[in-house]
Amino acid sequence: MLVCPACRGENDEDAKFCTSCGRSLSPEETPMARVARQEPPDDEMDMPPAPQRSPVVALAAVVGLVLLAGAAATWWALRPNPCEGKFSSQQFPYCVEVPQGWQESQETIQGSPADAFASPTFDPVVLVFAEEGEPGLATEALAESQRAAQEENGVFPGPMRPVDVGGTPAVAWEFTNTVDTGDVLRYRNVVLVRGGTAWTIQFLVERDRFSRAVTKFERMLESWAWK
């Protein structure tokens, strides 16, 4: 008995073709049936296990943050004090080196609190004012406002120029004014806005002594630091 390799039907020994499907029973003419690959169900597919995060990495990150915070705290505690050995204002957040022999005091000038620095003869004098500025006030706008007020009072301010006060950009200009005593004084005005506070730093001295005395004021501004 011959079994058809295609349909598995039974045939006589001398049959050349399958009586069931008609396929040739000759071995050399019958192609081998292709075996279809059975894919495993989706839920049985081999999935690589999720990588486990090493606790060493997390521990190292925590240790790094702790060390960084400790270094920052150490730097803050040991950082140089910019106000060491300087006059430190009790009214405003700044400090400055005062020329030797000069005296400092707290004054109220035209209703505004001020720090005053003066030589024993009160010539020259440095005045420092600080007050809360209008929202959005800029240094240039503050300077223009003060210059306009000076012009209204018959004072003609000189050209503005940029200066630096403790690392903060500022604007300076000079003018001359005759006071009630008849003395003619020369002024240098320095203004800036920092953190919403409007600052005015004013130097005044007799006009004839201005060029010699102003160097002390310039050294004061070079030593200026913010608290």
Protein Blocks (a to p, Z undefined) as FASTA:
>chain_A
ZZdfklopacdfklcbdfklopafbfklmccdddddddddfklpccdddddddfklmmmm
mmmmmmmmmmmmmmmmmpccfkgoiacdfkbccdddddehiacddddeehiacdddddfk
opacdddddddddehiafklmmmmmmmmmmmnopacdddddddeehiacdddddddddfk
opacddddddddeehiacdddddddfklmmmmmmmmmmmmmmpccZZ
